[in-house]
Amino acid sequence: MEKLLKKKAIILFSGGLDSAITAALAKSRGRELVALSFDYGQRHRIELSRARRLAKAMKIKRHLVLRLPLNKIAAGALVDGSPVNKSGVKKGAPSTYVSYRNGVFLSLAFSLAEAEGAHEVWGGWCGADFGGYPDCRADFFKAMERAAGLGTWEGRRGRGFKVVAPLAKLGKAASFRLGKKLGVDFSATWTCYAPKASKPCGLCDACRSRAKGFEEAGLKDG
């Protein structure tokens, strides 16, 4: 097991299951976390209340929620009102892809990291989700690391930044088993992209993926 290191790190913290698992793993490895969430005009804004709840339960001392109106400039069903796919996961760009969302999020996370004296940005990007999201892939993360290294004084001084994606090589079932081991409160997390009356729809890609992951892991959701 990695030696515990008491160092600060930024966690992109959506209130979803993957980000909660990632935060729990980071804490288990001795990271002092600063959580960063975004109110970006998403249709599933309920996730922000879950993020606040989780941050408190996980004793994350600093949790920032930034207002970022991507719904004013970006495309994608999560921000522009177009229909969320409910016919099962398909190849190609999913309806829930928001143009360059993770590029925007990571840029802001690197800015915060330099200000906080942190050199890691952790996120819950899961290997099972990579197909339709080009801004969730290893080559993209490496490129963002290089850009942050060139565009900051910390980077120019040889103290660059690292994107940490511990779930990148795991499927949903393996991720959920890890979350169980780490004591993550599954019931406090939010996944659904198309909620109705504050309840998961059960039909969108995110809901289907969550249900399948729990089934394959042999675990109870909640």
C-alpha positions as CSV (number, residue, x, y, z in Angstrom):
1,M,0.0,0.0,0.0
2,E,1.2,3.5,-0.8
3,K,2.8,5.2,2.2
4,L,0.5,7.9,3.7
5,L,1.5,11.3,2.6
6,K,0.1,14.4,4.3
7,K,-0.2,16.6,1.3
8,K,-3.0,18.8,-0.1
9,A,-4.9,17.8,-3.2
10,I,-7.9,19.1,-5.2
11,I,-10.9,16.7,-5.7
12,L,-13.4,17.4,-8.4
13,F,-16.5,16.6,-6.4
14,S,-19.8,16.2,-8.3
15,G,-21.8,14.5,-5.6
16,G,-21.8,11.3,-7.7
17,L,-20.8,7.9,-6.7
18,D,-17.5,7.8,-8.6
19,S,-16.3,11.1,-7.2
20,A,-17.3,10.0,-3.7
21,I,-15.3,6.8,-4.1
22,T,-12.3,8.7,-5.4
23,A,-12.5,11.2,-2.5
24,A,-12.6,8.3,0.0
25,L,-9.6,6.7,-1.7
26,A,-7.6,9.9,-1.7
27,K,-8.3,10.4,2.0
28,S,-7.2,6.8,2.7
29,R,-3.9,7.7,1.1
30,G,-3.3,10.7,3.3
31,R,-4.5,13.5,1.1
32,E,-5.9,16.7,2.7
33,L,-8.7,17.4,0.2
34,V,-10.1,20.7,-1.1
35,A,-13.3,19.8,-2.8
36,L,-14.4,21.7,-5.9
37,S,-17.9,21.4,-7.3
38,F,-19.6,23.3,-10.1
39,D,-23.1,24.8,-10.5
40,Y,-22.9,24.9,-14.3
41,G,-26.6,25.0,-15.2
42,Q,-26.9,21.3,-15.2
43,R,-30.4,19.8,-15.3
44,H,-29.5,17.4,-12.4
45,R,-28.5,20.2,-10.0
46,I,-29.7,18.1,-7.1
47,E,-26.2,16.5,-7.2
48,L,-24.8,19.7,-5.6
49,S,-26.9,19.1,-2.4
50,R,-25.4,15.6,-2.3
51,A,-21.9,16.9,-2.8
52,R,-22.4,19.2,0.2
53,R,-23.8,16.3,2.3
54,L,-20.9,14.0,1.3
55,A,-18.2,16.6,2.0
56,K,-19.6,17.2,5.5
57,A,-19.9,13.4,6.2
58,M,-16.4,12.8,4.8
59,K,-15.0,15.7,7.0
60,I,-13.6,17.6,4.0
61,K,-12.9,20.9,5.6
62,R,-13.0,23.1,2.5
63,H,-15.6,22.7,-0.2
64,L,-16.0,25.2,-2.9
65,V,-19.1,25.4,-5.2
66,L,-18.4,27.7,-8.2
67,R,-21.2,29.1,-10.4
68,L,-20.2,28.5,-14.0
69,P,-22.9,29.1,-16.6
70,L,-21.9,26.5,-19.2
71,N,-25.6,26.3,-20.1
72,K,-25.0,29.7,-21.7
73,I,-22.3,28.5,-24.1
74,A,-22.1,24.7,-24.2
75,A,-24.1,22.0,-26.0
76,G,-25.4,18.8,-24.5
77,A,-28.6,17.5,-23.0
78,L,-27.4,18.3,-19.4
79,V,-27.3,22.0,-20.2
80,D,-29.3,22.9,-23.3
81,G,-32.6,21.2,-22.6
82,S,-32.3,18.6,-25.4
83,P,-33.6,15.0,-24.5
84,V,-31.4,12.7,-22.4
85,N,-31.0,9.3,-24.1
86,K,-33.1,6.6,-22.4
87,S,-32.7,3.8,-25.0
88,G,-29.5,2.3,-23.6
89,V,-25.8,3.2,-24.0
90,K,-24.8,3.6,-27.7
91,K,-21.6,4.1,-29.5
92,G,-20.5,7.6,-30.4
93,A,-21.2,10.9,-28.6
94,P,-23.8,10.4,-25.9
95,S,-26.6,13.0,-25.5
96,T,-25.1,13.8,-22.0
97,Y,-21.7,14.9,-23.4
98,V,-21.2,18.6,-22.6
99,S,-18.8,20.3,-24.9
100,Y,-15.3,20.3,-23.3
101,R,-16.7,20.2,-19.8
102,N,-13.8,18.5,-18.2
103,G,-11.3,20.7,-19.9
104,V,-13.0,23.7,-18.3
105,F,-13.2,22.0,-14.9
106,L,-9.6,20.9,-14.9
107,S,-8.4,24.4,-15.9
108,L,-10.1,25.9,-12.9
109,A,-8.9,23.0,-10.7
110,F,-5.3,23.7,-11.7
111,S,-5.8,27.4,-10.9
112,L,-7.1,26.4,-7.5
113,A,-4.3,23.9,-7.0
114,E,-1.6,26.5,-7.6
115,A,-3.2,28.9,-5.2
116,E,-3.6,26.2,-2.6
117,G,-0.1,24.8,-2.9
118,A,-1.5,21.5,-4.2
119,H,0.0,19.5,-7.1
120,E,-2.7,16.8,-7.6
121,V,-6.2,17.0,-9.0
122,W,-8.2,13.9,-8.3
123,G,-11.4,13.0,-10.2
124,G,-13.8,10.1,-10.5
125,W,-13.5,9.3,-14.2
126,C,-14.4,5.7,-14.5
127,G,-13.1,3.4,-17.3
128,A,-16.5,2.2,-18.1
129,D,-17.6,5.8,-19.2
130,F,-14.7,6.7,-21.5
131,G,-16.2,5.6,-24.8
132,G,-18.3,8.7,-25.5
133,Y,-16.3,11.3,-23.5
134,P,-13.0,12.3,-25.2
135,D,-12.3,14.7,-22.2
136,C,-12.2,11.7,-19.8
137,R,-9.3,9.9,-21.4
138,A,-5.6,9.4,-20.4
139,D,-4.1,11.2,-23.4
140,F,-6.3,14.2,-22.7
141,F,-5.3,14.3,-19.0
142,K,-1.6,14.1,-20.0
143,A,-2.1,17.0,-22.3
144,M,-3.8,19.1,-19.6
145,E,-0.9,18.3,-17.2
146,R,1.5,19.6,-19.8
147,A,-0.5,22.7,-20.4
148,A,-0.7,23.4,-16.6
149,G,3.0,22.9,-16.3
150,L,3.7,25.5,-19.0
151,G,1.0,27.9,-17.9
152,T,1.8,28.2,-14.2
153,W,4.8,29.4,-12.2
154,E,4.8,26.2,-10.2
155,G,5.1,24.3,-13.4
156,R,7.8,26.5,-14.8
157,R,9.7,26.0,-11.5
158,G,9.6,22.3,-12.0
159,R,6.7,21.6,-9.6
160,G,4.0,20.5,-12.1
161,F,0.6,19.1,-11.6
162,K,-0.8,15.6,-11.9
163,V,-4.3,14.4,-12.8
164,V,-5.1,11.4,-10.6
165,A,-7.9,9.1,-12.0
166,P,-7.8,6.0,-9.8
167,L,-10.9,4.5,-11.3
168,A,-9.7,4.8,-14.9
169,K,-8.9,1.2,-15.3
170,L,-11.8,-0.1,-13.3
171,G,-15.4,-1.0,-14.4
172,K,-18.4,0.1,-12.4
173,A,-18.6,-3.2,-10.4
174,A,-14.9,-3.0,-9.3
175,S,-15.3,0.7,-8.4
176,F,-18.4,0.0,-6.3
177,R,-16.6,-2.9,-4.5
178,L,-13.8,-0.4,-3.7
179,G,-16.3,2.1,-2.5
180,K,-17.9,-0.5,-0.2
181,K,-14.4,-1.4,1.2
182,L,-13.8,2.3,1.9
183,G,-17.1,2.8,3.6
184,V,-18.7,5.2,1.1
185,D,-22.4,5.9,1.8
186,F,-23.9,5.0,-1.5
187,S,-27.3,6.4,-0.5
188,A,-25.8,9.9,-0.2
189,T,-24.7,10.0,-3.8
190,W,-26.5,11.1,-6.9
191,T,-26.3,9.6,-10.4
192,C,-29.4,10.3,-12.5
193,Y,-29.1,12.8,-15.4
194,A,-32.9,13.2,-15.8
195,P,-34.5,13.3,-12.3
196,K,-38.2,13.8,-11.8
197,A,-39.5,15.2,-8.5
198,S,-36.0,14.7,-7.0
199,K,-36.1,11.0,-7.8
200,P,-33.9,9.1,-10.2
201,C,-35.6,8.3,-13.5
202,G,-34.1,4.8,-13.6
203,L,-33.9,4.9,-17.4
204,C,-31.1,7.2,-18.4
205,D,-27.6,5.9,-19.3
206,A,-26.3,6.9,-15.9
207,C,-29.1,5.2,-14.0
208,R,-28.7,2.0,-16.1
209,S,-24.9,2.0,-15.6
210,R,-25.3,2.4,-11.8
211,A,-27.9,-0.4,-11.6
212,K,-25.8,-2.7,-13.7
213,G,-22.7,-2.0,-11.7
214,F,-24.3,-2.8,-8.4
215,E,-25.8,-6.0,-9.8
216,E,-22.5,-7.2,-11.2
217,A,-20.7,-6.3,-7.9
218,G,-23.3,-8.2,-5.9
219,L,-24.0,-5.2,-3.7
220,K,-27.1,-3.3,-2.6
221,D,-27.5,0.2,-3.7
222,G,-28.2,2.5,-0.8
